[in-house]
Amino acid sequence: MSETEFPLMQFMREGMDPVAELGRIRDEHPVYPLRMPDGSTVWLVTRYDDVRSVLADTARFSNDFGNVTAIGSAQEDPGGLGFRDPPDHTRLRRMLTPEFTMRRLRRLEPRLSAIVAEHLDEMERSGSPADLVRSFALPIPSLVVCELLGVPYADRSDFLRLSTDRFDLSAGPEASLQAVNDSMTYLTELVAHQRKEPGDGLLGMLLREHGDEIEDRELAGLADGLLTGGHDTSTSMLALGTLWLLRNPGQLALVRDTDTHVDQVVEELLRYLTVVQVAFPRFAREDLVLAGQPVGKGEMVLCSLIGANRDPALGPDMDTAVPGRAMPPHLAFGHGIHRCVGAPLAQMEMRIAFPALLRRFPDLRLAIPAEEIPYRKISIVYGVDSLPVAW
């Protein structure tokens, strides 16, 4: 790995596994200084206990976007929960959380099952082979999150492209931030329209129940957070999870042929794959010591979720997926007050989609050699750009 690549190693993989350098750093330097091109230092935290501690500690660490602008970015605040500290975070999450209880989400379950069935029908009509990303893994989360928010159907293709673009770091961080700004512009206009004519989706419900408590851009930020948290991430999980099942035929058969095993597979794949590679950046509120390492006030701390979820301290063979293993809660959705509010929806999507796919195509297989699978090179959300399959 070159010197220019090394500061980006937390966004890189070797197949489904973290690069070897990340494991070495976790073993030897659990709070590691990444030297940025501008000369600044970013502290990378890689061990499970340390990551969990940082993510839970709002007294010593801040998520506020103002910290980003303080280190030189001229980008506009994207809003949402991920870049908010209490009390703003507390107020906004209080509005959003009731919409993601299992009781509320069950009203989406029939539509989610129908979306899955519709795309399986289309795959069957189009015939083998197919690109599972384009035909299945991408459109299902896309349609679910757009239906959840109430995005007009005609806008969905362009809107969802902005979600994918922000996670592609190959064009540089400015391009990624520009995609965030473009998404926020669209969503702010959508919220303004729904404030006049509230729809049946999440935006309309929040405006009817909390319209006097939330500004248009604040609500647009919440919607943008749901888009980013529920679109590209779920696409990656569906594609990579299917790939893992195809490589593990015993587990595939259990998911396909029983109704009881899929929950264990989903939870272990969430840990093993950890498609969101790092958590939202934290910034030290004061000079502090983290796992023996001094960290200066205002310095950025990045928590490696994949490093933490593969930490050998959690148990043996953490670089393999073993559904049903006993271990502490994984950190694929983060931890603490910033844990992903849409986690129950993502879990529901996978519990429905994996069995449905395997039952429709019981002899599903890769259509290319495994070594030709196009994994993403450098990305905050890890995944594959395509997954050719046949049946």
Residue pairs with C-beta under 8 A, 6 or more apart in sequence:
1 9
1 19
1 21
5 12
6 21
6 34
7 34
7 35
7 36
7 37
7 42
8 169
8 378
9 19
9 21
9 22
10 22
10 44
10 277
10 278
10 302
10 304
10 306
10 307
11 169
11 277
11 278
11 378
11 379
11 380
11 382
12 18
12 19
12 377
12 378
13 19
13 306
13 375
13 376
13 382
14 20
15 375
16 240
16 243
16 244
16 272
16 273
17 310
17 319
18 304
18 306
18 307
18 310
22 46
22 304
22 306
22 307
23 307
23 310
25 32
25 44
25 46
25 307
26 46
26 47
26 304
26 307
26 311
30 45
30 46
30 47
30 50
30 291
31 43
31 44
31 45
31 50
31 290
31 291
31 292
31 293
31 295
32 43
32 44
32 46
33 41
33 42
33 43
33 44
34 41
34 42
34 43
34 44
34 302
35 41
36 42
38 72
40 71
40 299
40 300
41 299
42 299
42 300
42 301
42 302
43 290
43 293
43 295
43 299
43 300
43 301
43 302
44 302
44 304
45 51
45 54
45 290
45 291
45 301
45 302
45 303
45 304
45 307
45 308
46 304
46 307
46 308
46 311
47 291
47 307
47 308
47 311
47 313
48 308
48 309
48 311
48 313
48 314
48 328
48 331
49 313
50 290
50 291
50 308
51 279
51 303
51 304
51 305
51 307
51 308
51 331
51 335
52 308
52 331
52 335
54 61
54 282
54 290
54 301
54 303
55 279
55 282
55 303
55 331
55 334
55 335
55 336
55 338
56 335
56 336
57 336
58 85
58 86
58 336
58 337
59 285
60 284
60 285
60 286
60 288
61 282
61 283
61 284
61 285
61 301
62 85
62 282
62 283
62 284
62 285
63 82
63 83
63 84
63 85
63 89
63 280
63 281
63 282
63 283
63 338
64 83
64 84
64 85
64 283
65 77
65 78
65 83
65 84
66 77
67 281
67 283
67 298
67 300
68 75
68 83
68 281
69 75
69 77
70 298
71 298
71 300
73 177
75 177
75 178
75 180
75 181
76 181
76 184
77 83
77 221
78 180
78 181
78 184
78 221
78 224
79 184
79 217
79 218
79 220
79 221
79 222
79 224
79 225
80 221
80 222
80 224
80 225
80 228
81 89
81 92
81 93
81 96
81 222
81 225
81 338
81 341
82 225
82 280
82 338
83 280
84 92
86 337
89 337
89 338
90 337
91 213
92 214
92 218
92 222
93 337
93 341
95 206
95 209
95 210
95 213
95 214
95 222
96 206
96 222
96 341
97 341
98 104
99 202
99 205
99 206
100 341
100 342
100 343
100 344
100 345
101 344
102 344
105 344
105 345
105 348
108 144
108 147
108 148
108 345
108 348
109 348
109 352
111 144
111 147
112 140
112 144
112 348
112 349
112 352
113 352
113 356
115 139
115 140
115 143
115 144
115 147
116 140
116 352
116 353
116 356
116 357
117 356
119 135
119 136
119 139
119 140
120 136
120 356
120 357
120 360
120 361
122 135
123 130
123 135
123 136
123 360
123 361
124 360
124 361
126 135
128 367
128 389
128 390
128 391
129 367
129 388
129 389
129 390
130 136
130 388
130 389
130 390
131 386
131 387
131 388
131 389
132 239
132 242
132 386
132 387
132 388
132 389
133 235
133 239
133 384
133 385
133 386
133 387
134 386
136 238
136 353
136 357
137 235
137 236
137 238
137 239
137 242
137 387
138 235
140 234
140 238
140 349
140 353
141 230
141 231
141 232
141 233
141 234
141 235
141 238
141 349
142 156
142 160
142 231
142 235
143 156
144 230
144 234
144 345
144 349
145 226
145 227
145 230
145 231
146 153
146 156
146 159
146 160
147 201
148 201
148 202
148 226
148 230
148 345
149 190
149 201
149 202
149 203
149 223
149 226
149 227
150 190
150 194
150 199
150 200
150 201
150 202
150 203
150 204
151 159
151 190
151 201
152 190
155 186
159 183
159 186
159 227
160 227
160 231
162 179
162 180
162 182
162 183
162 186
163 179
163 183
163 227
163 228
163 231
163 232
164 231
164 232
165 175
165 176
165 179
166 176
166 177
166 179
166 180
166 183
166 228
167 176
167 228
167 232
167 379
167 380
167 381
168 175
168 176
168 376
168 379
169 176
169 378
169 379
169 380
170 377
170 378
180 224
183 224
183 227
184 217
184 220
184 221
184 224
187 220
187 221
187 223
187 224
187 227
188 216
188 217
188 220
190 203
190 220
190 223
191 203
191 207
191 216
191 217
191 219
191 220
191 223
192 216
194 203
194 204
194 207
195 207
195 211
195 216
198 204
198 205
198 207
198 208
202 223
202 226
203 219
203 223
206 214
206 219
206 222
207 214
207 219
226 341
226 342
229 340
229 341
229 342
229 346
230 342
230 345
230 346
232 381
232 383
233 275
233 276
233 346
233 381
234 346
234 349
234 350
235 383
236 273
236 275
236 381
236 382
236 383
236 384
237 269
237 270
237 273
237 275
237 346
237 350
238 349
238 350
238 353
238 354
239 383
239 384
239 387
240 269
240 273
240 275
240 382
240 383
240 384
241 265
241 266
241 269
241 273
241 350
241 354
242 354
242 357
242 364
242 387
242 389
243 366
243 373
243 384
243 387
244 251
244 269
244 272
244 273
244 321
245 251
245 252
245 255
245 265
245 354
245 358
246 252
246 364
246 365
246 366
246 389
247 370
248 321
251 261
251 265
251 323
252 358
254 261
254 265
255 261
255 262
255 265
255 354
255 355
255 358
256 355
256 358
256 359
256 362
259 355
261 323
262 350
262 351
262 354
262 355
263 351
264 323
264 324
265 323
265 354
266 347
266 350
266 351
266 354
267 323
267 330
267 347
268 321
268 322
268 323
268 324
268 325
269 321
269 323
269 350
270 330
270 332
270 333
270 347
271 309
271 321
271 327
271 330
271 332
272 309
272 310
272 320
272 321
273 332
273 382
274 305
274 306
274 309
274 310
274 330
274 331
274 332
274 382
275 332
275 381
275 382
275 383
276 305
276 332
276 334
276 380
276 381
277 304
277 305
277 306
277 379
277 380
277 381
277 382
278 302
278 303
278 304
278 305
278 380
279 302
279 303
279 305
279 334
279 338
280 334
280 338
281 300
281 301
281 302
282 300
282 301
282 302
282 303
283 298
283 299
283 300
283 301
284 295
284 296
284 297
284 298
284 299
284 301
285 297
286 297
287 294
287 295
287 296
287 297
288 294
288 295
289 295
290 301
295 301
305 331
305 332
305 334
306 382
308 331
309 318
309 330
309 331
309 332
310 318
310 319
311 318
312 318
314 327
314 328
315 325
315 326
315 327
329 335
333 339
333 340
333 343
333 346
334 340
340 346
357 364
358 364
361 389
361 391
362 391
363 391
364 389
364 390
364 391
365 389
365 390
365 391
366 373
366 387
366 388
366 389
366 390
367 388
367 389
367 390
368 388
373 384
373 387
374 384
374 385
374 386
375 382
375 383
375 384
375 385
376 382
376 383
376 384
376 385
